[in-house]
Amino acid sequence: MASAMLSMLLITSCSNSSNSSQPIATNSTTAESTPSPVISATPVPSSESDPIALQVSNMSLEEKIGQMLLVGIDGTVLDDQAKKMISEDKVGGIILYKNNIQDLKSMVSLVNSMKESNSGNPTPLFMSVDQEGGKVNRMPKEYASIPSNAKVGSSNDANAAEMMGKLLAREVNSAGFNMNFAPVLDINSNPDNPVIGDRSFGNSAELVSTLGIAEMKGIASEGVVPVVKHFPGHGDTSVDSHLDLPIVNKTAEELAKLEWLPFQAAIKEGTDAVMVAHILFPNLDPDKPASLSSKIIGELLRGEMNYQGLVITDDLTMGAIMKNYDLATAAVDTINAGSDILLIAHGYDNEKRVLESLLDHVKKGKIQESRIDESVYRILALKAKYNLSNEPIPVPDLTELNKDIKSWRLTIEK
């Protein structure tokens, strides 16, 4: 991928849609597949002068790999398997979905029980959720609703988008979460897209960049980690990656004129975390989707775009991966490609398979331990930056927050 492609990144529009609706069979991968090339690790600073590097150096391999897993749980209470993932496997984070949340009181109780299970670990959990507004809303009924990105996009008001970010962050923070998988930086360029739609601010790179960065800054200003998504762009797909593997046949030059622009703008503004999508871009990497690709994560995102923050995969138990790739091999590929955190949202057995696969591949030298150390350093540094804590929280009084949400809604509904 020539570095010259990035010189083309001026805000323009690209109207042609170049995607395919079905995965190609020749790209299916099994446990015996050719692994991704190992990306050379960025050296971790000396532990003599850096307390985070010292912490990394004092961790066991098992503890370090645990930090790289962000997992989902079953049900609305903490069961024994979930407790084990936290207290024994020492996973680095948890994600909750709508089916984990009944009401405000039980949600706070669940979050507090997870923090309590992690109390013996000096490293707090990333407590994460997808709280985008609109149809992607994980908060219980006690919270006033926040409209979709598309609704805010129609106002073309960066101040409104920043306030949206603040309100989303106040929602999740009040319930004990410290990481939000938002904003969506995908450009809604394909009317047949089944999964983005009004989750996007609109079909203009300039609009999505401006409002997305404003929302990102709003979230961060309230002490919640924003995760921009879904790199390198999910807007021009006609397949839902929850169900199967989307394929986008655009060239690097075409992607550089549209899809990449909001992500580059976010990188320039210092985004802390980027989620990478399960989409195959044959013109960039004919064999592996973005989330597993050293060409896309290592060479493009970390190399040409010079992104030094946290890279998180989309959920590796989605159909795009599980129907086309071996999960244990995919986990190794994404680490070697340059990812820091693997999202495994469903299935305790899946979490265990990934954990054991990564341990085995490090011990066999197929993943450099320095590659693990690099990721764990980024993870611990971000947790320190946001001053995360294992401390429990009380059930919040939502009166003021709900009042502020309703007042803000009036400003964008005019």
Long-range contacts (C-beta under 8 A, 24 or more apart in sequence): 1-252, 1-284, 1-295, 1-299, 1-300, 1-304, 3-304, 5-252, 5-253, 5-256, 5-304, 6-256, 6-264, 6-304, 6-305, 8-253, 8-256, 8-257, 9-256, 9-257, 9-260, 9-261, 9-264, 10-257, 11-205, 11-206, 11-209, 11-261, 12-205, 12-257, 12-258, 13-203, 13-204, 13-205, 13-257, 13-258, 14-189, 14-254, 14-257, 14-258, 15-189, 16-254, 17-189, 17-190, 17-192, 17-236, 18-236, 18-248, 18-249, 18-250, 18-254, 19-190, 19-236, 19-237, 19-238, 19-239, 19-246, 19-247, 19-248, 19-249, 19-250, 20-247, 20-248, 20-249, 21-238, 21-239, 21-246, 21-247, 22-239, 22-244, 22-247, 23-244, 23-245, 23-247, 23-280, 23-323, 23-324, 24-247, 24-280, 24-282, 27-245, 27-280, 27-286, 27-287, 27-288, 27-324, 28-324, 28-325, 29-287, 29-288, 29-324, 29-325, 29-326, 29-329, 29-330, 30-326, 30-329, 31-326, 31-328, 31-329, 33-325, 33-326, 33-329, 34-287, 35-329, 35-332, 35-333, 35-336, 35-366, 36-288, 36-292, 36-293, 36-294, 36-332, 36-333, 36-336, 36-337, 37-294, 37-298, 37-336, 38-294, 38-336, 38-366, 38-367, 38-368, 38-371, 39-294, 39-297, 39-298, 39-302, 39-336, 39-337, 39-338, 39-371, 41-368, 41-370, 41-371, 41-373, 41-374, 42-308, 42-374, 43-370, 43-374, 44-370, 44-373, 44-374, 44-377, 45-377, 52-377, 52-380, 52-381, 52-384, 53-377, 55-122, 55-123, 55-380, 56-373, 56-376, 56-377, 56-380, 59-376, 61-359, 61-362, 61-363, 61-369, 61-372, 62-89, 62-90, 62-359, 63-90, 64-372, 64-373, 64-376, 65-355, 65-358, 65-359, 65-362, 65-372, 66-90, 66-91, 66-92, 66-355, 67-91, 67-92, 67-123, 67-375, 67-376, 67-379, 67-380, 68-92, 68-335, 68-340, 68-341, 68-342, 68-358, 68-372, 68-375, 68-376, 68-379, 69-93, 69-341, 69-342, 69-344, 69-351, 69-354, 69-355, 70-94, 70-95, 70-126, 70-128, 70-312, 70-341, 70-342, 70-343, 70-344, 71-95, 71-343, 71-344, 71-345, 71-351, 72-96, 72-97, 72-100, 72-315, 72-344, 72-345, 72-346, 73-100, 74-348, 75-100, 76-100, 76-101, 76-102, 76-106, 76-110, 77-106, 77-109, 77-110, 77-113, 78-110, 78-113, 78-114, 78-117, 81-348, 82-114, 82-117, 82-348, 83-117, 85-348, 85-351, 86-114, 86-117, 86-118, 86-121, 86-125, 87-117, 87-118, 87-120, 87-121, 89-351, 89-352, 89-355, 90-121, 90-123, 91-125, 91-351, 92-123, 92-125, 92-126, 92-341, 92-379, 93-125, 93-126, 93-127, 93-128, 93-179, 93-341, 94-125, 94-126, 94-127, 94-128, 95-128, 95-129, 95-130, 95-181, 95-343, 95-345, 96-127, 96-128, 96-129, 96-138, 96-177, 97-130, 97-138, 97-345, 98-137, 98-138, 101-138, 101-139, 101-140, 102-140, 103-140, 103-141, 103-142, 104-140, 104-142, 104-143, 104-175, 104-395, 104-396, 104-398, 105-395, 107-140, 107-175, 108-175, 108-176, 108-393, 108-394, 108-395, 108-396, 111-175, 111-176, 111-177, 111-393, 112-176, 112-392, 112-393, 115-176, 115-390, 115-391, 115-392, 116-390, 116-392, 118-390, 119-390, 121-390, 123-380, 123-383, 124-178, 124-383, 124-388, 124-389, 124-390, 125-388, 125-390, 126-178, 126-179, 126-225, 126-341, 126-383, 126-388, 127-176, 127-177, 127-178, 127-179, 128-177, 128-178, 128-179, 128-180, 128-181, 128-227, 129-172, 129-177, 129-179, 129-180, 129-181, 130-180, 130-181, 130-182, 131-168, 131-171, 131-172, 131-177, 131-180, 131-181, 131-182, 132-168, 132-181, 132-182, 132-183, 132-184, 132-199, 133-164, 133-168, 133-182, 134-198, 134-199, 135-198, 135-199, 136-199, 139-171, 139-172, 139-175, 142-398, 143-171, 143-398, 143-401, 143-402, 143-405, 144-398, 144-401, 144-402, 144-405, 144-406, 144-409, 145-405, 146-171, 146-405, 146-409, 147-409, 147-412, 147-413, 148-198, 148-199, 149-183, 149-184, 149-198, 149-199, 149-200, 149-201, 149-211, 149-215, 150-188, 150-197, 150-198, 150-199, 150-200, 150-201, 150-202, 151-198, 151-412, 151-413, 152-201, 152-211, 152-215, 152-412, 153-200, 153-201, 153-202, 153-207, 153-208, 153-211, 154-202, 154-412, 155-412, 156-207, 156-211, 157-211, 157-412, 158-210, 158-211, 158-214, 159-214, 160-408, 160-411, 160-412, 161-201, 161-210, 161-211, 161-212, 161-214, 161-215, 161-218, 162-214, 162-215, 162-217, 162-218, 163-218, 163-408, 164-215, 164-218, 164-408, 165-214, 165-215, 165-216, 165-217, 165-218, 165-219, 165-220, 165-221, 165-222, 165-226, 166-218, 166-219, 166-221, 166-222, 167-218, 167-401, 167-404, 167-405, 167-408, 168-215, 168-218, 168-219, 168-224, 169-218, 169-219, 169-220, 169-221, 169-222, 169-223, 169-224, 169-226, 170-222, 170-401, 170-404, 171-401, 172-224, 173-222, 173-223, 173-224, 174-393, 174-396, 174-398, 174-401, 175-393, 175-396, 176-392, 176-393, 177-224, 178-223, 178-224, 178-225, 178-386, 178-388, 179-224, 179-225, 179-227, 179-273, 180-219, 180-224, 180-225, 180-226, 180-227, 181-227, 181-229, 181-275, 182-215, 182-219, 182-226, 182-227, 182-229, 183-211, 183-212, 183-215, 183-216, 183-219, 183-226, 183-228, 183-229, 184-212, 184-229, 184-230, 185-209, 185-212, 185-228, 185-229, 185-230, 185-231, 185-233, 185-262, 185-263, 185-266, 186-229, 186-230, 186-233, 186-234, 186-235, 186-259, 186-262, 187-233, 187-235, 187-236, 187-258, 187-259, 187-262, 188-235, 189-235, 189-236, 189-258, 190-235, 190-236, 190-237, 190-238, 192-238, 193-234, 193-235, 193-236, 193-237, 193-238, 194-238, 194-239, 194-240, 195-234, 195-237, 195-240, 195-241, 195-242, 196-234, 196-235, 196-237, 200-235, 203-235, 205-258, 205-261, 205-262, 206-261, 208-261, 208-262, 209-261, 209-262, 209-265, 209-266, 212-262, 212-265, 212-266, 213-262, 213-265, 213-266, 213-269, 216-266, 216-269, 216-271, 217-269, 220-272, 223-386, 223-387, 224-386, 225-272, 225-273, 225-382, 225-386, 226-271, 226-272, 226-273, 227-272, 227-273, 227-274, 227-275, 227-310, 227-312, 228-262, 228-263, 228-266, 228-271, 228-273, 228-274, 228-275, 229-274, 229-275, 229-277, 229-314, 230-275, 230-276, 230-277, 230-279, 230-314, 231-263, 231-274, 231-275, 231-276, 231-277, 231-290, 231-301, 232-259, 232-260, 232-263, 232-276, 232-277, 232-279, 232-281, 232-284, 232-290, 232-296, 232-300, 232-301, 233-258, 233-259, 233-260, 233-263, 233-277, 233-279, 234-277, 234-279, 235-259, 237-279, 241-277, 241-278, 241-279, 241-314, 241-318, 241-319, 241-320, 242-318, 242-319, 242-320, 243-318, 243-319, 243-320, 244-319, 244-320, 244-323, 244-324, 245-278, 245-279, 245-280, 245-289, 245-319, 245-320, 245-321, 245-323, 245-324, 246-278, 246-279, 246-280, 246-320, 247-279, 247-280, 247-281, 247-282, 248-279, 248-280, 248-281, 249-281, 249-282, 249-283, 250-281, 250-283, 251-283, 252-283, 252-284, 255-281, 255-284, 260-305, 263-305, 264-305, 267-305, 267-306, 267-307, 267-309, 270-309, 271-307, 271-309, 272-309, 272-310, 272-382, 272-385, 273-309, 273-310, 273-311, 273-312, 273-382, 274-301, 274-307, 274-309, 274-310, 274-311, 274-312, 275-312, 275-313, 275-314, 275-343, 276-301, 276-311, 276-312, 276-313, 276-314, 276-339, 277-314, 278-313, 278-314, 278-318, 278-320, 278-321, 279-320, 288-333, 288-337, 289-320, 289-321, 291-316, 291-321, 291-330, 291-334, 291-339, 292-321, 292-325, 292-330, 292-333, 292-334, 292-337, 293-333, 293-337, 294-333, 294-336, 294-337, 294-338, 296-337, 297-334, 297-337, 297-338, 297-339, 298-337, 298-338, 301-338, 302-338, 309-378, 309-382, 310-340, 310-341, 310-378, 310-379, 310-382, 311-338, 311-339, 311-340, 311-341, 312-339, 312-340, 312-341, 312-342, 312-343, 313-339, 313-341, 313-342, 313-343, 314-343, 315-343, 315-344, 315-345, 315-346, 316-342, 316-343, 316-344, 316-350, 316-354, 317-344, 317-345, 317-346, 317-347, 317-350, 327-353, 327-354, 328-353, 328-354, 328-356, 328-357, 329-357, 331-357, 331-358, 332-357, 332-358, 332-361, 332-366, 332-367, 335-367, 335-371, 335-372, 335-375, 336-367, 336-371, 339-375, 340-375, 340-378, 340-379, 341-375, 341-379
